[in-house]
Amino acid sequence: MKRPVTLAAGLAALAGLLMIDALPAQAGPRAFISNERDHTMSVLDMDSLKVIKTIKTGRRPRGITASPDGKLIYLCASDDSRIEVYDSQTMELVKTLRSGPDPELFVLHPSGNPLYIANEDDNMVTVVNVNNNELVAEIPVGVEPEGMGVSPDGKYLVNTSETTNMAHVIDTSNNEIIENILVDSRPRFAQFSHDGKQLWVSSEVGGTVAVVDPATWKIVKKISFKIPGVADEAIQPVGIRLTKDGSKAFVALGPANRVAVIDPKTLEVEKYLLVGQRVWQLGFTPDEKVLVSTNGNSNDVSIIDVASEKVTKSITVGRAPWGVVIVP
């Protein structure tokens, strides 16, 4: 026998439906983009591909990264000589950290602490405890340090010094340099492969990427680039990203307005992707299905489908977008 629905039961059911409708949708991945000339950070929703917030930051924001759990966003406010830390969900500033003068790029230890910061003005790498803001060490390196990379096991830190034209390998157990690798002119970025078997170093003015064997710290190959119709001096490698499975590498080529796609096994360039003007840095979504490039002169980011190796969209952000990190 079918039981009648009482008024009270009906109201309760309706209230339940209203509560379900009122629940916020699960937030998807978000890209945080530092805009160097605007002194802002754009937040891009990666599902809708729309800018959902613009955050006022310290002056000249450049380097940007995230904590391993994606809950915190770290930002170099270069002209304010500080590191700003934001909550990735509330998008609010939660604290600032010391940095040394003119921080440009940095990298977190894989454990999430400490933070290693390149200080361009005083030829130092500053090591900071992110929990208590204590200075752990200052490591003298070459002239104009910029690029920062750390091995997946956290044992080795690599700094690139633009004027010295070297990649300095630092033992993180004692913060001492154990190797100096001479690369081409103006090295800007260092990136380890996820298995730790390769170290990639881009040289902006030299126009090459040096691939180093960390077992010997010797260069196994220098990758060069040729793009029809583009002058050699316009091909300036900067940001580098490698997929976790080791199947693809992407290199931002600056004023060439291209991202190179490279096979990390053969170390051969497979194709070039046309993006915005003066592409600086790159960032993967957590699932590595999408790569985002920051294009400093066209004030936009390019969305790249990793599987098809095609640029699918460009999105306007702030002025001179520099760095990007994407969290779940």
Phi and psi in degrees as a GROMACS rama.xvg file:
@    title "Ramachandran Plot"
@    xaxis  label "Phi"
@    yaxis  label "Psi"
@TYPE xy
-77.9962  127.318  LYS-2
-84.1666  138.55  ARG-3
-68.7816  146.507  PRO-4
-86.5288  121.679  VAL-5
-77.8134  161.148  THR-6
-60.3848  -40.6752  LEU-7
-64.4277  -41.9463  ALA-8
-65.9258  -39.2628  ALA-9
-63.641  -43.1082  GLY-10
-64.4254  -38.0595  LEU-11
-64.1128  -42.6702  ALA-12
-63.5697  -41.8099  ALA-13
-62.7945  -41.8941  LEU-14
-61.8728  -38.5722  ALA-15
-63.08  -40.9556  GLY-16
-64.5021  -41.3566  LEU-17
-63.018  -38.6132  LEU-18
-64.844  -39.5337  MET-19
-63.5307  -42.5557  ILE-20
-64.3018  -30.2096  ASP-21
-78.9374  -14.5757  ALA-22
-66.7608  137.141  LEU-23
-68.384  144.669  PRO-24
-68.0901  148.842  ALA-25
-63.5455  124.699  GLN-26
-68.4417  136.143  ALA-27
-89.2828  -173.193  GLY-28
-59.1739  146.489  PRO-29
-127.5  136.393  ARG-30
-99.0793  131.857  ALA-31
-108.597  122.318  PHE-32
-122.15  123.299  ILE-33
-84.054  129.191  SER-34
-108.121  104.989  ASN-35
-61.6581  -42.0574  GLU-36
-89.6508  -20.8293  ARG-37
-85.4902  -17.7016  ASP-38
58.3411  46.2197  HIS-39
-138.767  170.546  THR-40
-129.928  122.695  MET-41
-88.544  139.532  SER-42
-111.625  119.075  VAL-43
-110.668  121.733  LEU-44
-75.4964  121.62  ASP-45
-80.9899  -10.1284  MET-46
-82.7136  -48.5122  ASP-47
-88.288  -15.5551  SER-48
56.2584  44.258  LEU-49
-126.401  145.704  LYS-50
-73.889  119.861  VAL-51
-101.301  -14.027  ILE-52
-162.638  145.792  LYS-53
-121.272  120.857  THR-54
-105.875  128.697  ILE-55
-73.9456  129.301  LYS-56
-120.442  -174.163  THR-57
-67.964  178.488  GLY-58
-76.1892  136.697  ARG-59
55.6567  63.69  ARG-60
-71.9295  134.263  PRO-61
-132.694  -90.0631  ARG-62
-58.1948  142.117  GLY-63
-148.167  139.533  ILE-64
-153.719  176.632  THR-65
-129.977  154.419  ALA-66
-64.9307  157.308  SER-67
-55.5043  -31.8314  PRO-68
-87.5062  -0.709493  ASP-69
76.1288  6.06454  GLY-70
-82.5445  -24.5641  LYS-71
-122.5  141.162  LEU-72
-110.888  125.49  ILE-73
-103.673  135.821  TYR-74
-135.499  132.923  LEU-75
-82.3918  113.459  CYS-76
-93.386  88.194  ALA-77
-61.3976  -47.1344  SER-78
-77.4016  -9.9636  ASP-79
-101.181  -1.38973  ASP-80
50.0743  53.9948  SER-81
-153.149  161.818  ARG-82
-105.641  128.345  ILE-83
-103.346  139.221  GLU-84
-120.217  124.691  VAL-85
-117.622  147.85  TYR-86
-77.6703  124.098  ASP-87
-71.3969  -19.4463  SER-88
-90.9073  -48.7495  GLN-89
-81.3872  -19.7138  THR-90
63.0897  27.2142  MET-91
-103.043  148.383  GLU-92
-68.804  125.554  LEU-93
-105.736  -27.3541  VAL-94
-171.113  169.049  LYS-95
-122.679  154.559  THR-96
-125.2  152.359  LEU-97
-63.8614  157.362  ARG-98
-143.141  -16.9971  SER-99
81.0824  172.429  GLY-100
-73.0426  139.527  PRO-101
50.3311  61.8501  ASP-102
-69.7918  134.807  PRO-103
-117.239  -52.3383  GLU-104
-129.851  158.019  LEU-105
-153.573  171.344  PHE-106
-150.006  142.375  VAL-107
-88.77  144.017  LEU-108
-58.469  145.278  HIS-109
-54.4929  -23.8835  PRO-110
-76.3529  -13.2018  SER-111
99.3327  -2.14378  GLY-112
-163.311  131.854  ASN-113
-88.9316  -174.491  PRO-114
-108.135  130.666  LEU-115
-106.703  123.371  TYR-116
-123.288  131.133  ILE-117
-85.8119  124.256  ALA-118
-108.811  102.171  ASN-119
-64.6687  -33.8575  GLU-120
-79.6322  -23.839  ASP-121
-122.568  15.3168  ASP-122
56.4061  45.1462  ASN-123
-132.657  153.488  MET-124
-107.664  121.674  VAL-125
-97.5965  132.796  THR-126
-110.378  122.855  VAL-127
-125.735  135.687  VAL-128
-77.1115  116.998  ASN-129
-75.1352  -15.4433  VAL-130
-81.0472  -40.9815  ASN-131
-120.2  3.61431  ASN-132
64.4705  24.0649  ASN-133
-85.2551  144.102  GLU-134
-75.9803  119.898  LEU-135
-88.5507  -43.6532  VAL-136
-165.287  159.107  ALA-137
-125.101  124.088  GLU-138
-112.846  114.23  ILE-139
-67.7566  131.893  PRO-140
-131.576  -160.061  VAL-141
-77.0433  -173.289  GLY-142
-79.7021  132.274  VAL-143
58.0168  64.9211  GLU-144
-67.5964  141.184  PRO-145
-140.365  -70.7267  GLU-146
-64.8287  142.643  GLY-147
-136.499  127.716  MET-148
-137.518  151.229  GLY-149
-133.33  140.365  VAL-150
-67.9691  153.843  SER-151
-58.1313  -29.9755  PRO-152
-86.9222  -2.69593  ASP-153
77.6964  5.37791  GLY-154
-78.9828  -27.9041  LYS-155
-127.806  135.033  TYR-156
-111.596  140.184  LEU-157
-124.129  129.169  VAL-158
-117.709  138.128  ASN-159
-105.709  134.137  THR-160
-111.53  117.725  SER-161
-61.223  -43.6274  GLU-162
-85.256  -30.9019  THR-163
-77.1386  -18.9381  THR-164
61.0962  41.4662  ASN-165
-133.333  154.173  MET-166
-106.885  120.742  ALA-167
-98.0407  124.41  HIS-168
-96.35  124.394  VAL-169
-117.543  131.209  ILE-170
-78.3821  116.265  ASP-171
-73.6547  -11.4128  THR-172
-73.7778  -28.0574  SER-173
-131.874  1.49397  ASN-174
58.0716  39.5575  ASN-175
-117.638  144.885  GLU-176
-71.8333  129.847  ILE-177
-112.936  -13.7534  ILE-178
-157.353  143.673  GLU-179
-121.692  121.209  ASN-180
-109.951  118.415  ILE-181
-78.3412  122.219  LEU-182
-119.388  -166.479  VAL-183
-82.5676  179.422  ASP-184
-64.9387  134.76  SER-185
60.1971  65.0776  ARG-186
-68.2447  133.596  PRO-187
-117.999  -21.8269  ARG-188
-151.407  148.025  PHE-189
-134.298  134.075  ALA-190
-144.634  124.78  GLN-191
-83.8626  147.564  PHE-192
-68.9222  160.23  SER-193
-69.3697  -21.9708  HIS-194
-89.9581  -1.33384  ASP-195
76.1087  8.2207  GLY-196
-92.6782  -7.29726  LYS-197
-137.307  145.305  GLN-198
-121.918  124.809  LEU-199
-107.442  130.55  TRP-200
-128.597  121.212  VAL-201
-91.0013  140.278  SER-202
-118.457  108.927  SER-203
-63.5478  -53.8679  GLU-204
-76.9193  -35.6323  VAL-205
-67.1188  -23.4354  GLY-206
75.5068  23.1037  GLY-207
-132.528  165.779  THR-208
-121.381  122.277  VAL-209
-90.8476  129.054  ALA-210
-104.286  120.976  VAL-211
-112.222  141.298  VAL-212
-89.1921  111.345  ASP-213
-65.6046  -13.3897  PRO-214
-71.153  -29.0165  ALA-215
-123.911  -13.2095  THR-216
59.3318  32.68  TRP-217
-106.395  146.316  LYS-218
-74.222  125.238  ILE-219
-94.6634  -25.1725  VAL-220
-165.248  146.183  LYS-221
-107.978  119.796  LYS-222
-88.8107  127.207  ILE-223
-113.819  168.329  SER-224
-132.877  139.743  PHE-225
-134.509  122.649  LYS-226
-123.737  119.281  ILE-227
-55.865  129.89  PRO-228
83.6492  -0.896062  GLY-229
-115.132  127.51  VAL-230
-64.3748  143.838  ALA-231
-55.9591  -38.9812  ASP-232
-69.5338  -14.4704  GLU-233
-86.4316  -10.2363  ALA-234
-90.7328  101.337  ILE-235
-127.167  94.004  GLN-236
-64.2545  135.201  PRO-237
-131.999  -97.2627  VAL-238
-68.042  148.149  GLY-239
-135.063  139.163  ILE-240
-141.355  136.702  ARG-241
-119.582  140.758  LEU-242
-70.7969  155.344  THR-243
-64.1284  -32.4129  LYS-244
-82.1164  -1.6869  ASP-245
75.03  16.3426  GLY-246
-89.6122  -23.2165  SER-247
-144.074  147.359  LYS-248
-128.866  144.705  ALA-249
-125.067  135.939  PHE-250
-128.986  126.004  VAL-251
-78.2498  132.573  ALA-252
-112.397  28.548  LEU-253
56.0039  -128.972  GLY-254
-64.5533  -9.56761  PRO-255
-71.6583  -13.0334  ALA-256
58.9285  34.3976  ASN-257
-133.693  153.814  ARG-258
-114.291  124.017  VAL-259
-84.1553  140.506  ALA-260
-107.488  124.518  VAL-261
-126.553  143.152  ILE-262
-86.0804  113.944  ASP-263
-67.502  -15.4198  PRO-264
-83.1376  -46.8236  LYS-265
-89.7379  -17.3651  THR-266
59.6455  34.1873  LEU-267
-108.923  141.77  GLU-268
-73.7332  128.284  VAL-269
-98.2411  -34.9434  GLU-270
-167.506  170.777  LYS-271
-123.863  136.914  TYR-272
-108.939  125.432  LEU-273
-78.2072  121.874  LEU-274
-122.289  -154.519  VAL-275
-76.7186  -171.46  GLY-276
-86.2943  130.121  GLN-277
55.6409  73.9431  ARG-278
-75.8647  126.929  VAL-279
-99.7785  -65.5887  TRP-280
-128.114  171.013  GLN-281
-137.743  151.693  LEU-282
-151.88  135.395  GLY-283
-87.5001  149.975  PHE-284
-69.9536  159.834  THR-285
-55.4036  -33.2407  PRO-286
-86.9212  -0.171875  ASP-287
60.2903  22.5118  GLU-288
-82.7496  -22.2633  LYS-289
-130.899  139.968  VAL-290
-117.9  135.731  LEU-291
-112.155  132.457  VAL-292
-111.376  142.061  SER-293
-98.1894  127.687  THR-294
-115.929  99.6575  ASN-295
-64.4917  -33.1214  GLY-296
-93.1107  -18.4298  ASN-297
-101.962  1.52948  SER-298
57.2275  39.1512  ASN-299
-145.356  174.089  ASP-300
-120.563  149.453  VAL-301
-106.128  139.181  SER-302
-101.309  121.603  ILE-303
-115.644  124.447  ILE-304
-79.0515  117.525  ASP-305
-68.9111  -41.1593  VAL-306
-63.839  -46.5382  ALA-307
-88.0978  -11.9094  SER-308
55.8652  49.5703  GLU-309
-130.649  143.909  LYS-310
-82.0561  123.683  VAL-311
-105.36  -20.2719  THR-312
-166.296  153.082  LYS-313
-122.487  143.262  SER-314
-131.673  126.133  ILE-315
-71.328  133.74  THR-316
-123.701  -134.827  VAL-317
-90.2046  -169.818  GLY-318
-81.2316  129.798  ARG-319
57.8632  60.9916  ALA-320
-61.0379  134.158  PRO-321
-116.608  -61.9935  TRP-322
-116.536  163.347  GLY-323
-148.616  140.124  VAL-324
-139.861  144.016  VAL-325
-124.388  131.03  ILE-326
-121.549  157.782  VAL-327
